[in-house]
Amino acid sequence: TKTPVKVAVTGAAGQICYSLLFRIASGDLLGKDQPVDLHLLEITPALKALEGVVMELDDAAFPLLNNVVTGDDANKVFDGVNVALLVGAKPRGKGMERGDLLRDNGGIFGPQGKALNDHAADDVRVLVTGNPANTNALIAMNNAPDIPNSRFNALTRLDHNRALSQLSSKTGTPTTEIKKMTIWGNHSATQYPDIFHTEIGGKNAADLIDDEAWLADTFIPTVAKRGAAIIEARGLSSAASAASATIDHMRDWIAGTPEGDWVSMAVPSDGSYGVPEGLVSSFPCVVKNGEYEIVQGLEINEFSRQRIDASVAELAEERDTVQKLGLI
Ligand code: NAI
């Protein structure tokens, strides 16, 4: 029998985790033959609710769920973890300035980065879903000097999947026939879903659709504002799809991406495509043997360049703010 993999999840009593934990426990993250331990972190007032979630995990009698640890102390909950899914974050309150949001989240992701640094397993991979995801990952990464920077990612896979879905309904092609979608930049309204390298049924997506107005005025804003559309319809923010994308990202980071395709991952930049080194920005990535690489050599046209630069400029501003606040 295999040794259980220890998976830490924060914000474990929240909406996303109400889907995410059950998907992990059923084997969707690590495979149907890999036992798993869940290490669940919450803030103190939510521990009672978390108890209820754990009762439900028990009641599902998942064959692969070996053990569940819960608590409000990251130094204990992160002990020995191989995977950390940082979902819990401070939401933006009414009238809150972006600087306040970054400071509050710095108060979460700084200490969590340090706790991972001090207690996680040597092979830990960290994925930040909690918003502002890219900059939260940047903060955690900068507070974990002993963990390689490359182990800190942020989630743009939901945006990637949303783009696949929009292209699928526009062209009547199943998402399985759509390859090489790219989200660039920040997981925010400035993100840039790029279809100039995308293939739909083997044909170039931009050529096939051949409609720059649709691209600029419909596709890009629909993908970028999909979160708001879901809040409008459901009365709550996207949760099950965010959980699914979180699984997709980490599963692919561990198990690899399919031949002939790539995925969007927000990773610390190595300077590729003019993105300043160190910013956690979304790129097209392939994964082999558990290591990701940014896809190199893509030609970036003027339409794309402007949009990538705008989103990256926003990331640089966020970095400058958290630097001034002494969070990194
Ligand atoms: P939620 O509010 O239902 O749950 C968040 C949970 O995090 C709460 O139970 C809260 O007690 C907990 N939490 C807060 N601070 C914590 C801390 N320091 N340590 C541990 N737990 C803590 O929110 P939901 O819907 O589950 O969303 C979670 C985050 O994911 C939000 O920041 C949301 O904006 C973000 N999100 C990101 C997406 C992406 O594509 N990157 C997509 C959708 C949501």
Residues whose N, C-alpha, C, O or C-beta is under 5 A from the ligand:
A	BS01	NAI	T10 G11 A13 G14 Q15 I16 C17 L41 E42 I43 A46 V87 G88 A89 I108 T129 G130 N131 A133 L155 L158 H187 S238 A242
